[in-house]
Amino acid sequence: MITWGDGDPAIPPSLQALHDRAVAMGLPAYRDPATGYLVLTRLRLSEQVGCCGHACRHCPWPAEEQRAAGRQPVRPA
């Protein structure tokens, strides 16, 4: 199961499928149907110089770099 990051809750398979479809289409983001939020894909996030520390859903950076950037684990609602 895929998570946001090290120690974070799992990403539901339906949301992962939306992400994977957006990546396959080369899109930089997709819209989360439950929240309406625009979510950046790992393709878009990997264009950054490094992890921003904002706990992005599909952060492509290693856990060590995420922690070094000050990323905190996502807490379940």
Steps between C-alpha positions, in 0.01 A plus 500: 500500500629848414521779758568874489835442666685310769259439791197651323159339440442302181375671184170336398529290182241716322713813552814316399321396179417866427864592554626217280259600222616864520865391486430275198344800326799721590287734712660707777198462733159343552192604699409300810128425455432486877653838586517683168867576572753503219769240577844518336629179344842359570597615148437863596653463845817345357555820297578678828858522622416290806233422755313813615402347835127559449394131519388479137290193433731358231838634614767323292788584733655245741384500863838638616466803272137551605603505868794733426254741336293502820217284373268379775293181466145543370252437781178311418185712537 
